[in-house]
Amino acid sequence: MSKDILSLIQGNMSTFSKGQKLIAHFILESYDKAAFMTASRLGRTVNVSESTVVRFAAELGYEGYPAMQKALQEMIRNKLTSIQRIEVSNDRIGNQDILSMVMQSDMDKIHMTLEETDREQFDQAVNAIVSARHIYILGVRSAAALSSFLGFYFNLIFDNVTVVHATSTSEVFEQLLRIGPDDVIIGISFPRYSRRTVKAMQFAFDRGAAAIAITDSKTSPLASVSTLTMLAKSDMASFVDSLVAPLSLINALIVAIGRKKNDDLSKTFETLEQIWDEYEVYEKVEEEL
């Protein structure tokens, strides 16, 4: 429902009362502002009562105003330009302490992710990755940092990892050319979603690979082209994407896989320590410091 809320409002316009039409027109014209208004504030803005706003949400089929507000927020995160994000965030923050507000919001997102994570899907993802012939990791724009982080640690655990570099769509497909049923692709994308990531996941899915999505919602375009979907809450902090909860989920994934590959991981670090000793890497590090 969240993806079609504006169409839902337009389609029901003829059934609305006079007051509800005022709400509808305001949302259609200023959905970026309406999404972060309380029911009381929205009512005052269009000169209707708070109860009228609540009834409007129910008329659209939502359980309450918070559910409608959440649907609006999910929709606009993939629509707003960077300038609009700044304007919306400035309006939300006002004179509040930015440090406290941003960090508290991140804490809330981690808590929500923990509560809503499907443990069975998480375990299935761990098992699929451990048993894969080859592991591909893909994330672009802000998600590139997450894919790089995941790839760094996976390369310590496995010898069959490719972090897909996505400077162009054609380059992505060149790197995925040999993907097949015994392989795994991990696609990471959050609003605004990457078309390159979605297309790559679709290609891998069509080729029979296990496609694991790390994204924010079941309505994410990645979810429909994935074998397994792991959800992590994200948010926008001004023009910046807050990816604290997704990073925490990825940390948990790395630790879970590390435990399953404990013997191999121990051998890897033993080998690294031997190399460091042989080539006096510690001394070089000290000199650089």
N, C-alpha and C positions, 0 to 999 in steps of 0.2 A: 504493500500500500504506500510506503514512504516514497517510492520512486515516482508514483503517479499522483501525488497529492494535489498538485496544481491542476492537472487534468480532472481530478475528482471534484475539485471545487467548481471548475468551469462547467462540468457536466451536470452538476446539481443546482446551478445558479437559479433556474426557474422555480425551484421548490423552496427557496429560502424566503424568510420573512424580511421585512424592510431592514431591521437591525442586523440580521445575519448577512444580508447583501453588503452592508457597509463593511463588515468584517472581511467578507470574501474579497471585495475590491481592494481593500488595503493589503491583504496578504498577496494577492496576485501582482500588485504594483510594487510592494515593498517587502517581499518575502525574506530578504536578507535581514531586515530589522525585526519583522514579526517573529522570526524564529527564536529570538532571544528575549522576547517580552513575556512577562507574567500575564496571566489572564486578566488581572486587575488593570495592569498598565495598557494592555491592548484595548480593553474596554474603554478606558479613559481617552485613549488616542482617537477612537472612532465615535465616541459619545454614545456608548451603549453600556449596559450593566455587565458586571463580571459574570453573572449567571447566564446572560445571553451568549457570552463567549464560550462558556462551558457547554451549553446546549448545542452550540454550533459544532463543536468538536464531536459531540455525540451524534449529531445529524450526519456527519461524515463517516460514522462507523467506528470511531475511536472510543476506547474505554474511558477516556477522560482527556482534559486539556494537556496534561504532561505527555501523553502518548502522541497527540497531534503535534505538539511542539518538538518532540524527539524526531518525528517523521520529517518535519520541516528542516531541522538541523542536519539530519543525515543527507537530505537532498541537496541543500545548498553547499555543503562542503565540497561537492564535486562540481559546483557551478560557479562559485565566486572567483573573481579574478584576485590577484594579489592586492590590488588597491582596495577592492571591496572588503577583503579580509582585514586589512589594517583598519578601515573605517568601522567595521563591525566590532573588532576587538577593542578599539579605543572607546567605543560606546559601552561595551560590557565592563571594561576595567574601571573607567571613570577615574576617581581619585584613590582607588584601593592600592594597597601595597603589592606591586607587581611580583616581587620575589615570592611572597606568601601565596598569592593567588595561583601563580603558575605551578609552584611545587605542590600545593594542595590538590590542584587539578590532576597532576601526574600521579599522585598517591591514589586518588579516587579511581583513575583509569586502571592502575595495577590491581586494585581491590576488585573492581568489576570484572576484569579479565580473569582473575583467579576464581571468582564465583561462577563464571559462565563457561569456563574452558571445559570442553568435552574430554574427559580423561580417556575414554575408549579411543577417540580419534587421535589423541596425543600418542597413546601407546602404539596404535597402528602405524602412525607416521614414523615413530622410532624404529619399529621392526622393518618397515619398508626401506628405510634409509640404510640400516645395518646390512640388509641382505641385497642391496642393489649392486648391479654390475658396475654402473657408473652413476655419479651424482652430479647433476647440473644445478647451479644456483643462479637465479636471475632477479635483479631488482634495479630499477632505474630512478633517476632524480633523487629525492631524499631517501628512497629505499635502497639506493646503491650502497650507502654506508652500512646498512643492515646486512646486505648480501656479502659485502667485503668482510665484515666482522665474522659472519657465519663461515665463510670460505676459509678465513685464516685458521680457525680452530679445526674445521673439518680436514684441512690439509695436514694437520698434526695427527689426526686419527686415521684417515684413509689415504690411499695412494691413487684414488680414482675420482678426483673432484675437479670440476671445471666451473669456475666463476665466469659466467657469460658476460662479456663486455658488450654493451648495447649502445654504441654510438650511432647505429642505424639499424633499421628493421632487417635489411638484407644481411648485415653482419651477424645478427642474432641467429637467423636461420642457417647461415653457414656453419656456426658453431654447434648447432643442434642437428646437423645433417644426419648423423649416425645414431640418433637416439632411438631406442626401441623398447620392447615389452619388459626387458630385464633391468631397465634403467629407472631412475627417479629424477624428476625435476621439482625444485622448490621455487615457486614464484612468490615474490613479496611485492605487494602493492597496496597503497592506501590513497584515499582521496587527496588530490585529484588522480584517479586511476590512470595507469599507463597503458596505452593501446598496444605498445610493443610487447609488454609483459603478457597481456591477454592473448594476443595473437600467438606468441611463443608457447603459452600454456595450451592453447587450442591445438597447435601443431603436435606437441608432445602427447597430449591426450589422444589425438587421432592415431598416433603411431603406437599406441598401446602402453606407453610409459606410465608409471605411477606419478600422477601430478598432485603435488602437495601445495596448497595455497596458504599463505600467511597473510591475512587481510582483516578487515574490520567488521564485516557484516555478511550475512547470508545473501543479501541482495547485491553484494559486490560482483562485478562481472567476472572475477576470477573463480567464484564459487561454482558457476555453472559449467566450467571447463576443468574441474578438479576432481580427482579421485577422493582426496581427503582435504578438509578445510579446517584450519586452526584459526580461531578468531581472537584478536587482541584489540582492545579499545584504543583509538587514537583521537586526537583533537587538534584544533588549530589554535596556536598561541600567536596572535597577530598573523603575520605572513609566514610564520614558521609552523611546520608540522611537528606536533608533539608525538614522538615515537618511543617514549619510555616504556610503555606496557609491551609493545611488540619486541623491544630489545630484551625485556625480562623474560618473555615467552621463549625467545631464541636462546637465551642463557640456559633456561630449563631444558630445552631440547638438546643442547650441547652436553650438559651434565648427564642427562639420561643416556645418551648415546655413548658418552665416555665411560660410564659404568659398565655398559654391555661390552665395550671393547677395551676393558681395563688392561688385559695382558698385552695387547698390541700397543696400547698407549704407553705403558711402562717401558716396553722395549724401545719405542720411539724416543723417549726422553733419555734413556740410558745411552742410546746411540748419539744423541745430540750432545750429551755431557762428554762423551769420549771425543767427539769432534772438537768441542770447545777446548778441551784439555790439550789435544794434539796440536791444534793451530793457535793456541794461546789467545783465544777469543776474549777471555776475561780481562787479560792485560790490555787489549785494544779498547775494550769498553771503558776501562778505568782511565785510559789516556784521553779518550774522547770526552769523558765527564770532566 
